[in-house]
Amino acid sequence: MGSGKDIREVLQKAGISIDDVVSSALELYVPHPGVETRNKAEEVFRRELDLALSDPNLCLLIYAGVLLEEEGKGGNLPNMKSSDYERDLTYLIADEVIGMSIAKYVGGYKGSFDYVRYDKAKPGILGELGPFMDDVIAGLIGGVSANMYTRAVFD
């Protein structure tokens, strides 16, 4: 890792702990070969999450979401009224694009499908986050979750 701050610290400062991410992911856990129990699923998910968060490109995508969320809260997003940001209007799709990009980057097409599951259900902290970060974290969970289910069978 470089000399900069870790993305975990950035997320923590934004009010999102790794435990929040894991807890949200496990709310939609389904037993599967290699992750037959919730405890095993948590172990494998955390390992896959650590692997994913070691990628600087992924961390930059997450960071972009954090910055967009901060700017949205401050009413500083270009060409967007503060009230539109706060209501997460349907014309705002940049958040979805970032979430889908993260999911697909981490977990391929399977990650994209898991992203949709988490984005719709909004388990745990996802239901509390703003328009950008709910999609960023849903994308992260979706990609990592897809990898967990795919690779756990080889453990």
Residue pairs with C-beta under 8 A, 6 or more apart in sequence:
1 54
2 56
7 53
7 59
7 62
7 63
8 18
8 53
10 62
10 63
10 66
11 17
11 18
11 21
11 62
11 66
14 66
14 69
14 70
14 133
16 125
16 129
16 133
16 137
18 46
18 49
20 124
20 125
21 49
21 125
21 137
21 140
21 141
22 42
22 45
22 46
22 49
23 124
23 125
24 118
24 123
24 124
24 125
24 126
24 137
24 141
25 45
25 118
25 123
25 141
25 144
25 145
26 38
26 41
26 42
26 45
27 121
27 123
27 124
28 117
28 118
28 121
28 123
28 145
29 35
29 38
29 41
31 37
31 41
32 149
32 152
32 153
33 152
33 153
34 40
34 44
34 149
34 151
34 152
34 153
34 154
34 155
35 41
35 44
35 148
35 149
35 152
40 152
41 148
41 152
44 148
44 151
44 152
44 155
45 144
45 145
45 148
48 144
48 147
48 148
48 151
49 140
49 144
51 147
52 58
52 106
52 140
52 143
52 144
52 147
53 59
57 105
58 102
58 105
58 106
58 140
61 98
61 101
61 102
61 105
61 136
62 102
62 136
62 140
64 98
65 95
65 98
65 132
65 133
65 135
65 136
66 132
66 133
66 136
68 77
68 94
68 95
68 98
68 132
69 129
69 130
69 131
69 132
69 133
71 77
72 80
72 82
72 85
72 86
72 130
72 131
72 132
73 85
73 130
75 82
75 85
77 85
80 92
84 91
84 92
85 92
85 131
88 95
88 130
88 131
92 131
94 132
95 131
95 132
95 134
95 135
95 136
96 119
96 135
98 132
98 135
98 136
98 139
99 115
99 119
99 134
99 135
99 136
99 138
99 139
99 142
100 112
100 115
100 135
100 139
101 139
102 115
102 136
102 139
102 140
102 142
102 143
103 111
103 112
103 114
103 115
103 138
103 139
103 140
103 142
103 143
103 146
104 111
104 112
104 115
104 143
105 111
105 143
106 139
106 140
106 142
106 143
106 144
106 146
106 147
107 114
107 142
107 143
107 144
107 145
107 146
107 147
107 150
108 146
110 146
110 149
110 150
111 139
111 142
111 143
111 144
111 145
111 146
111 147
112 142
113 142
113 146
114 141
114 142
114 143
114 145
114 146
115 138
115 139
115 141
115 142
115 143
116 142
117 142
118 126
118 138
118 141
118 142
118 145
119 126
119 134
119 135
119 138
119 142
122 134
122 138
125 137
126 134
126 137
126 138
126 141
127 134
129 137
